[in-house]
Amino acid sequence: MADSLPIRCSNRSMKRVVSFAVHHGWDVERTRGGHLRFLKAGCPPVFTGYSPSDARAEKNVLARLRRIQKQQEGEA
């Protein structure tokens, strides 16, 4: 399946975050502590909760991923 995600997500907002990250070249892993780790060569890792209770968690992690990616592109 071409649309499958590398990990199972607990809610719709995390599915959107993971699919955004995968589409933009990030690797997504689940930590032993139950968090999500986003990795990309040349970028610092980004961590977020697997099932965040904060209503803004999705927007915050998307902004963090975009910010880091933009910073990396500016340095290249």
C-alpha positions in Angstrom: 0.0 0.0 0.0 1.5 3.3 -1.1 -0.5 5.3 1.5 0.4 3.3 4.5 2.2 5.0 7.4 5.3 3.7 9.1 3.6 3.5 12.5 0.0 3.1 13.7 -1.4 6.4 15.0 -3.8 6.8 17.9 -5.8 9.7 16.5 -6.5 11.7 13.3 -4.3 14.6 14.2 -1.2 12.4 14.6 -2.0 10.6 11.3 -1.9 14.0 9.6 1.4 14.9 11.3 3.0 11.5 10.4 1.9 11.7 6.8 3.1 15.3 6.5 6.5 14.2 7.9 6.9 11.1 5.7 5.9 13.2 2.6 8.6 15.7 3.4 11.3 13.0 3.9 11.3 12.6 7.7 11.7 9.1 9.3 9.2 8.5 12.1 9.9 6.1 15.0 8.1 5.3 18.2 10.3 5.5 21.3 10.3 3.1 24.2 8.7 5.8 26.3 5.7 6.0 23.9 6.6 9.2 22.1 7.1 9.9 18.4 10.6 10.7 17.1 11.0 12.5 13.7 14.4 12.1 12.1 15.9 13.6 9.0 19.6 13.8 8.0 21.1 17.1 8.9 18.3 18.1 11.2 17.9 17.7 15.0 15.4 15.1 16.1 11.8 16.3 16.9 9.9 14.6 19.6 6.2 14.7 20.4 3.7 12.7 22.4 2.0 9.7 20.8 -1.5 10.7 22.0 -1.2 14.3 23.1 -4.0 15.8 25.1 -3.1 19.3 24.1 -5.4 20.7 21.4 -2.5 22.6 19.8 -0.1 19.7 19.8 -0.7 18.9 16.1 -0.1 22.5 15.0 3.0 22.9 17.3 4.8 19.8 16.0 3.9 20.7 12.3 5.3 24.2 12.9 8.5 22.7 14.5 9.0 20.4 11.5 8.5 23.2 9.0 10.8 25.5 10.9 13.6 23.0 11.1 13.2 22.0 7.5 13.2 25.7 6.4 16.3 26.4 8.5 18.1 23.4 6.9 17.2 24.5 3.4 18.5 28.0 4.2 21.9 26.6 5.3 22.3 24.4 2.3 
